[in-house]
């Protein structure tokens, strides 16, 4: 993609999740950012999605996990590694 190419709303929308997670390659991040600077509708969608993400993160910080959760997760990971060891 050359630098003068612009994303359409559809192209930007398909990349929003990865954009918000900062998982796009730098050139795609730039293209989405440029699109958002010129498209109020898509910028509004990003603001909404970011607000939802922030709200969920805030709620997760206030929720107490069961005391034995970490030990159960650790046991499952250890079991999975035993069944399918990771390469060294």
Protein Blocks (a to p, Z undefined) as FASTA:
>chain_A
ZZkbccdfklmmmmmmmmmnopacfklmmmmmmmmmmmmklmmmmmmmmmmmmmmmmmmm
mpccdfklmmmmmmmmmmmmmmmccdZZ
